[in-house]
Amino acid sequence: MINEIELKLRVSPEAFNILEHHLQQFHPLEHQRIFLANTYYDFPDHFLAKQKMGLRVRQEDQQVTLTLKTNGQVVGGLHSRPEYHLPLDENQQPTKDQLLALYPFEQLPDMPLKPIFSTDFNRTFWLIQFRNSKIEVAFDQGEIISGEGSQGICEIEFELKEGEIEDLFTFVEKLPILTNVYFSSVSKAKRGYQLAQPVVLTDWLNQWRDFLQAEQEKGGEAKATFHRLFKMEQALVEETLSLPPSLFNQDFMKTVERVGAFFNLYHYYEESKPLFEALVKSHQAHPLSDEIIPQLLESNQTFLSEIQALIRFHSETKDNEKTIEKLTALFSTGLYVARMIKLMRLALLDEINQYH
């Protein structure tokens, strides 16, 4: 078993040249370009997907590997998950016996595994020595194909090969990509499963009511409240950036509700400064907390002001398309990436020294 720890950014194709130029200053220990052909398998009832697992057959040159990725932890764009590997012969289809050799399932469906979708992409990667750590940087560009549907892949993965997670955060923080960039908590496998499903908008008003009710009933402990807020923020941003703008173009109220969801979130942050004061006390032994929390308080104010300005713009112009365009642009910037890194650092302060 390998415990994979990585950060993932969704980017535009133009980011490749920026990334390549930026990495030259670190004199990469390795640099390589490869093509990866991947097919994901599951049972007809999507048993593995329901367990938040992914079973992948990957061909790299003449080497074929069966990999089972199990349910791990995703904090913002930081992925930490156990994965298991088994070599296969070329053109060999995975079997239930091989699956059981990878992981001790109590019971598997009485059906054969079948291919569900493929993810084929070109990968350019660099191995970087940064401070006390080695970080693999991979730029993936290609396509996810499921039946008649397809979706582009264009992302950067930063994997901590050895060293400290704080080095990984700092390294990504220095990346000079300022537009069309955001952290992704969704794996290629999950995107493949989603491809065949209809787009469903989350009812964020009900989500927000449920959150407030839970806080009232439980008397929210600071760390737990913060983690719930962070999870909600990541889900709201990522769903909004993944939706086709056409969903909002002709619907004034959908646009109002979507912008309003961001207002509720940042207004709550702004009105909940005692939450951050409580987090300072709970992490007072950690020097990073004194640095991160004032920056996050400033970030809360900045994004609340931007959302308030966007509400005024939409109210005055009734232009749904331009409003959503401005909203997605705001949350796919280097400024927001920097905020997400601070949130991830704060969320992981209790664990940050475990990753060495």
Secondary structure, DSSP 8 states (H G I E B T S, - for coil): -EEEEEEEEE--TTHHHHHHHHHGGG--SEEEEEEEEEEEEE-TT-HHHHTT-EEEEEEETTEEEEEEE---EEETTEEEEEEEEEEE-TT----HHHHHHHS--S---SS--EEEEEEEEEEEEEEEEETTEEEEEEEEEEEEEETTEEEEEEEEEEEEEES-HHHHHHHHHT----BS-EE----HHHHHHHHTS------HHHHHHHHHHHHHHHT--HHHHHHHHHHHHHHHHHHHHHS-THHHHT-HHHHHHHHHHHHHHHHHHHHTHHHHHHHHHHTTT-HHHHHHHHHHHHHHHHHHHHHHHHHHHHHHH--HHHHHHHHHHHTSBHHHHHHHHHHHHHHTTTTGGG--
